[in-house]
Amino acid sequence: MMVPVRCFTCGKVVAEHYEEFLKRVEKKEDPKKALEDLGIERYCCKRTIFSHVDLVDEILRYKV
């Protein structure tokens, strides 16, 4: 599904950082450091990014 555009708690825009975060984590960078480098420091914003599950590929297999 789509990455949440804003944090559910504080309303900060987090979607613009999601792809960069994934690239850094795939390169074995520490997730905590990657988020802080991207400017995401609040716990609620980190939760929004960590808890997102990308299900687009799963959903596209099914037809209505």
C-alpha positions in Angstrom: 0.0 0.0 0.0 1.0 3.6 -0.1 3.4 4.9 2.5 1.6 7.1 4.9 2.2 10.7 3.8 2.1 12.1 7.3 2.8 10.8 10.8 -0.4 9.7 12.3 0.4 11.4 15.7 2.2 14.6 15.0 1.4 15.3 11.3 5.0 15.6 10.1 5.6 14.6 6.4 7.4 11.2 6.4 6.6 9.7 3.0 9.3 11.6 1.2 12.0 9.8 3.3 10.7 6.3 3.0 12.6 5.2 -0.2 15.9 6.7 0.9 15.4 4.9 4.3 14.9 1.6 2.5 18.0 2.1 0.4 20.2 2.8 3.4 18.9 -0.2 5.4 19.5 -2.5 2.4 23.1 -1.2 2.4 23.4 -2.5 6.0 23.3 1.0 7.6 22.0 1.3 11.1 18.2 2.1 10.8 18.4 4.5 13.8 21.2 6.5 12.2 19.5 6.5 8.8 16.3 7.9 10.2 18.2 10.6 12.2 20.2 11.6 9.1 16.9 12.0 7.2 15.6 14.3 9.9 13.1 11.9 11.5 13.8 12.1 15.2 10.4 11.7 17.0 9.3 8.3 18.1 5.9 8.6 16.6 7.4 9.3 13.1 9.9 6.4 13.4 6.9 4.2 14.3 5.0 5.3 11.2 7.9 4.3 9.0 8.9 1.1 10.8 5.4 -0.2 11.0 4.6 0.3 7.3 4.3 -2.9 5.3 4.5 -2.6 1.5 1.8 -4.8 0.2 1.4 -3.5 -3.4 3.1 -6.5 -5.0 0.8 -8.9 -3.0 -2.3 -7.0 -4.0 -1.5 -6.7 -7.7 -1.5 -10.5 -8.0 -5.3 -10.6 -7.6 -7.9 -9.4 -10.1 -11.4 -8.3 -9.3 
